[in-house]
Amino acid sequence: MSAPSLPKRSAFLSDRPHHGFIDLLEQLYQERALNPFPAGRAIPLRADEVLVICRGLVQLFTIQQDGSETLLGIAGPSMPIGLPLTTVEPYWATALTDIDLLMLPMAEIESSPVLTVGLFRNLLLRLQQTEAWLALSGRRLVADRLKQLLLLLARDFGQVEPGGIRIPIRLTHHQLATAIGTTRVTVTRLLKDFKDEGWMTVEQRNFVLNTDRSVSKAFSTLLYAP
C-alpha cells in the first residue's frame, strides 16, 4: 500500500507556503546578496537584525550552566530567526544543512508594511512549532515524548516516499535527548525499540517513519488528522 496523500494540516516542507514569501524577498531585494553558511557553521546573531532562511535548515539551541546544549527548535525555509525574536540567553544558531540567509535590519522591517506582514505569517510557523515542542514536556512517558518529537519533525520537514515519511535531518541521539529531557542512552534504546516494533527505520542516517502499517492509532491520528 502506498503512502497516503498529504493533508494540508501536516504542512510538510514541500507543501509549505514558503515559496511565496521567498519570491517576495527576491523581488524586494534583487541586488542584495544572500549569506551562505555550510552545515555545522555557527551563525552570527545581532540584536538589531532578523535573519530569514531562504534555503536549508537551522538548529536553534541554548547552553546550560553545566555546558550542555538544549535543542530549542529547527527552523526551515521562510522562517525568521534572530535575537530580536527571543529572550533566551545564551541563544545560538547553527547551520544544520548548507543554508542561505537574508539579513534584515529591524529598522528596515519596521519601515516596510509588506515585509512586516510577510514575516508575521512565517513567525506563526515558528510559534506553532515552539508550542508543539513545549507540549512534549507534558507527556509522562519518555517513549511518548520521543515518538511525538519524531512526528513533529515529520510534519514540519518530512518527505513522503513509497515506504514512509523520511525526516531529512541528521540529528544525533544526544540532540534528540536534550529536546525531550532525557539521556542519550535512553534515546538510543528507545530508537532500537521503535525499529523492532516497526515504527521506523534508519536509512542513510535519516529516520523514516512507517506509514504502510497501523503500528499505532496515535501515530495515524497525529500525522494524518484532517
TORKOL-4160 file (C-alpha; in steps of 0.2 Angstrom, whole numbers, padded with zeros to 4 digits, m for minus):
226
<pt num="1" X="0000" Y="0000" Z="0000"/>
<pt num="2" X="0007" Y="0017" Z="m0005"/>
<pt num="3" X="0010" Y="0031" Z="0007"/>
<pt num="4" X="m0007" Y="0041" Z="0009"/>
<pt num="5" X="m0008" Y="0058" Z="0001"/>
<pt num="6" X="m0003" Y="0073" Z="0012"/>
<pt num="7" X="m0016" Y="0084" Z="0020"/>
<pt num="8" X="m0013" Y="0102" Z="0021"/>
<pt num="9" X="m0013" Y="0102" Z="0040"/>
<pt num="10" X="0003" Y="0092" Z="0040"/>
<pt num="11" X="0012" Y="0106" Z="0032"/>
<pt num="12" X="0027" Y="0096" Z="0026"/>
<pt num="13" X="0042" Y="0106" Z="0019"/>
<pt num="14" X="0037" Y="0103" Z="0001"/>
<pt num="15" X="0019" Y="0109" Z="0004"/>
<pt num="16" X="0024" Y="0124" Z="0015"/>
<pt num="17" X="0019" Y="0141" Z="0008"/>
<pt num="18" X="0037" Y="0147" Z="0010"/>
<pt num="19" X="0040" Y="0149" Z="m0009"/>
<pt num="20" X="0028" Y="0164" Z="m0010"/>
<pt num="21" X="0037" Y="0174" Z="0004"/>
<pt num="22" X="0054" Y="0170" Z="m0003"/>
<pt num="23" X="0048" Y="0176" Z="m0020"/>
<pt num="24" X="0043" Y="0192" Z="m0012"/>
<pt num="25" X="0060" Y="0194" Z="m0004"/>
<pt num="26" X="0068" Y="0191" Z="m0021"/>
<pt num="27" X="0058" Y="0205" Z="m0028"/>
<pt num="28" X="0061" Y="0217" Z="m0014"/>
<pt num="29" X="0080" Y="0213" Z="m0013"/>
<pt num="30" X="0085" Y="0208" Z="m0031"/>
<pt num="31" X="0103" Y="0216" Z="m0028"/>
<pt num="32" X="0106" Y="0210" Z="m0011"/>
<pt num="33" X="0117" Y="0195" Z="m0009"/>
<pt num="34" X="0112" Y="0181" Z="0002"/>
<pt num="35" X="0124" Y="0175" Z="0015"/>
<pt num="36" X="0129" Y="0156" Z="0013"/>
<pt num="37" X="0134" Y="0145" Z="0028"/>
<pt num="38" X="0140" Y="0127" Z="0027"/>
<pt num="39" X="0132" Y="0114" Z="0038"/>
<pt num="40" X="0139" Y="0114" Z="0055"/>
<pt num="41" X="0144" Y="0133" Z="0055"/>
<pt num="42" X="0139" Y="0144" Z="0069"/>
<pt num="43" X="0128" Y="0159" Z="0063"/>
<pt num="44" X="0132" Y="0176" Z="0070"/>
<pt num="45" X="0117" Y="0184" Z="0078"/>
<pt num="46" X="0114" Y="0203" Z="0081"/>
<pt num="47" X="0102" Y="0212" Z="0092"/>
<pt num="48" X="0096" Y="0223" Z="0078"/>
<pt num="49" X="0094" Y="0210" Z="0064"/>
<pt num="50" X="0082" Y="0197" Z="0059"/>
<pt num="51" X="0088" Y="0183" Z="0048"/>
<pt num="52" X="0077" Y="0174" Z="0035"/>
<pt num="53" X="0081" Y="0157" Z="0030"/>
<pt num="54" X="0080" Y="0156" Z="0011"/>
<pt num="55" X="0087" Y="0138" Z="0009"/>
<pt num="56" X="0091" Y="0124" Z="0021"/>
<pt num="57" X="0088" Y="0121" Z="0040"/>
<pt num="58" X="0095" Y="0129" Z="0055"/>
<pt num="59" X="0097" Y="0122" Z="0073"/>
<pt num="60" X="0092" Y="0133" Z="0087"/>
<pt num="61" X="0099" Y="0130" Z="0105"/>
<pt num="62" X="0105" Y="0136" Z="0121"/>
<pt num="63" X="0119" Y="0132" Z="0133"/>
<pt num="64" X="0116" Y="0127" Z="0151"/>
<pt num="65" X="0127" Y="0131" Z="0165"/>
<pt num="66" X="0135" Y="0114" Z="0165"/>
<pt num="67" X="0140" Y="0117" Z="0147"/>
<pt num="68" X="0127" Y="0105" Z="0139"/>
<pt num="69" X="0116" Y="0110" Z="0124"/>
<pt num="70" X="0097" Y="0111" Z="0124"/>
<pt num="71" X="0089" Y="0110" Z="0107"/>
<pt num="72" X="0076" Y="0123" Z="0106"/>
<pt num="73" X="0069" Y="0120" Z="0088"/>
<pt num="74" X="0073" Y="0118" Z="0070"/>
<pt num="75" X="0069" Y="0132" Z="0058"/>
<pt num="76" X="0067" Y="0130" Z="0039"/>
<pt num="77" X="0064" Y="0140" Z="0023"/>
<pt num="78" X="0055" Y="0156" Z="0025"/>
<pt num="79" X="0056" Y="0156" Z="0044"/>
<pt num="80" X="0064" Y="0171" Z="0053"/>
<pt num="81" X="0076" Y="0169" Z="0067"/>
<pt num="82" X="0087" Y="0181" Z="0077"/>
<pt num="83" X="0090" Y="0189" Z="0094"/>
<pt num="84" X="0075" Y="0201" Z="0092"/>
<pt num="85" X="0064" Y="0186" Z="0092"/>
<pt num="86" X="0069" Y="0178" Z="0108"/>
<pt num="87" X="0073" Y="0181" Z="0127"/>
<pt num="88" X="0083" Y="0165" Z="0129"/>
<pt num="89" X="0101" Y="0169" Z="0134"/>
<pt num="90" X="0113" Y="0162" Z="0128"/>
<pt num="91" X="0105" Y="0159" Z="0111"/>
<pt num="92" X="0114" Y="0150" Z="0097"/>
<pt num="93" X="0110" Y="0146" Z="0079"/>
<pt num="94" X="0120" Y="0133" Z="0069"/>
<pt num="95" X="0118" Y="0128" Z="0051"/>
<pt num="96" X="0111" Y="0110" Z="0051"/>
<pt num="97" X="0112" Y="0109" Z="0032"/>
<pt num="98" X="0120" Y="0121" Z="0020"/>
<pt num="99" X="0110" Y="0137" Z="0021"/>
<pt num="100" X="0107" Y="0154" Z="0013"/>
<pt num="101" X="0101" Y="0168" Z="0024"/>
<pt num="102" X="0095" Y="0185" Z="0020"/>
<pt num="103" X="0100" Y="0198" Z="0034"/>
<pt num="104" X="0086" Y="0211" Z="0038"/>
<pt num="105" X="0089" Y="0225" Z="0050"/>
<pt num="106" X="0075" Y="0229" Z="0062"/>
<pt num="107" X="0074" Y="0247" Z="0056"/>
<pt num="108" X="0071" Y="0241" Z="0038"/>
<pt num="109" X="0057" Y="0228" Z="0044"/>
<pt num="110" X="0048" Y="0242" Z="0054"/>
<pt num="111" X="0048" Y="0254" Z="0039"/>
<pt num="112" X="0040" Y="0241" Z="0027"/>
<pt num="113" X="0022" Y="0235" Z="0029"/>
<pt num="114" X="0024" Y="0222" Z="0016"/>
<pt num="115" X="0039" Y="0215" Z="0024"/>
<pt num="116" X="0031" Y="0215" Z="0041"/>
<pt num="117" X="0016" Y="0206" Z="0035"/>
<pt num="118" X="0026" Y="0193" Z="0026"/>
<pt num="119" X="0037" Y="0190" Z="0042"/>
<pt num="120" X="0022" Y="0189" Z="0053"/>
<pt num="121" X="0014" Y="0175" Z="0043"/>
<pt num="122" X="0030" Y="0165" Z="0044"/>
<pt num="123" X="0033" Y="0169" Z="0063"/>
<pt num="124" X="0017" Y="0160" Z="0066"/>
<pt num="125" X="0025" Y="0144" Z="0059"/>
<pt num="126" X="0039" Y="0146" Z="0072"/>
<pt num="127" X="0026" Y="0150" Z="0086"/>
<pt num="128" X="0017" Y="0134" Z="0082"/>
<pt num="129" X="0032" Y="0124" Z="0082"/>
<pt num="130" X="0038" Y="0131" Z="0098"/>
<pt num="131" X="0022" Y="0127" Z="0107"/>
<pt num="132" X="0021" Y="0110" Z="0100"/>
<pt num="133" X="0039" Y="0106" Z="0107"/>
<pt num="134" X="0034" Y="0114" Z="0124"/>
<pt num="135" X="0019" Y="0102" Z="0124"/>
<pt num="136" X="0031" Y="0087" Z="0124"/>
<pt num="137" X="0036" Y="0090" Z="0142"/>
<pt num="138" X="0018" Y="0086" Z="0147"/>
<pt num="139" X="0020" Y="0068" Z="0141"/>
<pt num="140" X="0024" Y="0057" Z="0156"/>
<pt num="141" X="0032" Y="0043" Z="0147"/>
<pt num="142" X="0049" Y="0047" Z="0138"/>
<pt num="143" X="0044" Y="0035" Z="0124"/>
<pt num="144" X="0029" Y="0045" Z="0120"/>
<pt num="145" X="0039" Y="0061" Z="0120"/>
<pt num="146" X="0052" Y="0054" Z="0108"/>
<pt num="147" X="0038" Y="0047" Z="0097"/>
<pt num="148" X="0029" Y="0064" Z="0097"/>
<pt num="149" X="0045" Y="0073" Z="0093"/>
<pt num="150" X="0048" Y="0062" Z="0078"/>
<pt num="151" X="0031" Y="0065" Z="0072"/>
<pt num="152" X="0033" Y="0084" Z="0074"/>
<pt num="153" X="0049" Y="0083" Z="0063"/>
<pt num="154" X="0040" Y="0073" Z="0050"/>
<pt num="155" X="0025" Y="0085" Z="0050"/>
<pt num="156" X="0037" Y="0100" Z="0048"/>
<pt num="157" X="0051" Y="0094" Z="0037"/>
<pt num="158" X="0046" Y="0076" Z="0031"/>
<pt num="159" X="0047" Y="0070" Z="0013"/>
<pt num="160" X="0034" Y="0057" Z="0008"/>
<pt num="161" X="0041" Y="0041" Z="0000"/>
<pt num="162" X="0034" Y="0025" Z="m0005"/>
<pt num="163" X="0040" Y="0016" Z="0011"/>
<pt num="164" X="0035" Y="0030" Z="0023"/>
<pt num="165" X="0040" Y="0048" Z="0028"/>
<pt num="166" X="0058" Y="0052" Z="0028"/>
<pt num="167" X="0065" Y="0065" Z="0040"/>
<pt num="168" X="0079" Y="0073" Z="0030"/>
<pt num="169" X="0088" Y="0079" Z="0046"/>
<pt num="170" X="0103" Y="0071" Z="0054"/>
<pt num="171" X="0101" Y="0073" Z="0072"/>
<pt num="172" X="0112" Y="0065" Z="0085"/>
<pt num="173" X="0105" Y="0054" Z="0099"/>
<pt num="174" X="0111" Y="0067" Z="0111"/>
<pt num="175" X="0102" Y="0081" Z="0102"/>
<pt num="176" X="0086" Y="0071" Z="0102"/>
<pt num="177" X="0089" Y="0068" Z="0121"/>
<pt num="178" X="0091" Y="0086" Z="0125"/>
<pt num="179" X="0075" Y="0091" Z="0116"/>
<pt num="180" X="0064" Y="0079" Z="0126"/>
<pt num="181" X="0073" Y="0080" Z="0143"/>
<pt num="182" X="0081" Y="0063" Z="0144"/>
<pt num="183" X="0098" Y="0054" Z="0141"/>
<pt num="184" X="0107" Y="0049" Z="0126"/>
<pt num="185" X="0107" Y="0031" Z="0132"/>
<pt num="186" X="0088" Y="0031" Z="0134"/>
<pt num="187" X="0085" Y="0038" Z="0116"/>
<pt num="188" X="0097" Y="0025" Z="0109"/>
<pt num="189" X="0087" Y="0011" Z="0117"/>
<pt num="190" X="0070" Y="0018" Z="0113"/>
<pt num="191" X="0075" Y="0021" Z="0094"/>
<pt num="192" X="0080" Y="0002" Z="0094"/>
<pt num="193" X="0063" Y="m0002" Z="0101"/>
<pt num="194" X="0054" Y="0008" Z="0088"/>
<pt num="195" X="0063" Y="m0001" Z="0074"/>
<pt num="196" X="0059" Y="m0018" Z="0082"/>
<pt num="197" X="0041" Y="m0013" Z="0083"/>
<pt num="198" X="0040" Y="m0007" Z="0065"/>
<pt num="199" X="0038" Y="0011" Z="0069"/>
<pt num="200" X="0053" Y="0017" Z="0059"/>
<pt num="201" X="0069" Y="0013" Z="0050"/>
<pt num="202" X="0085" Y="0022" Z="0048"/>
<pt num="203" X="0091" Y="0025" Z="0030"/>
<pt num="204" X="0107" Y="0035" Z="0026"/>
<pt num="205" X="0106" Y="0042" Z="0044"/>
<pt num="206" X="0089" Y="0048" Z="0041"/>
<pt num="207" X="0074" Y="0042" Z="0051"/>
<pt num="208" X="0060" Y="0035" Z="0040"/>
<pt num="209" X="0043" Y="0034" Z="0049"/>
<pt num="210" X="0032" Y="0019" Z="0043"/>
<pt num="211" X="0015" Y="0023" Z="0036"/>
<pt num="212" X="0012" Y="0007" Z="0027"/>
<pt num="213" X="0005" Y="m0002" Z="0043"/>
<pt num="214" X="m0006" Y="0003" Z="0058"/>
<pt num="215" X="0008" Y="0002" Z="0071"/>
<pt num="216" X="m0002" Y="0014" Z="0082"/>
<pt num="217" X="m0018" Y="0023" Z="0082"/>
<pt num="218" X="m0010" Y="0038" Z="0089"/>
<pt num="219" X="0003" Y="0038" Z="0075"/>
<pt num="220" X="m0011" Y="0039" Z="0062"/>
<pt num="221" X="m0021" Y="0052" Z="0072"/>
<pt num="222" X="m0007" Y="0064" Z="0075"/>
<pt num="223" X="0000" Y="0063" Z="0057"/>
<pt num="224" X="m0015" Y="0062" Z="0046"/>
<pt num="225" X="m0028" Y="0071" Z="0056"/>
<pt num="226" X="m0039" Y="0082" Z="0045"/>
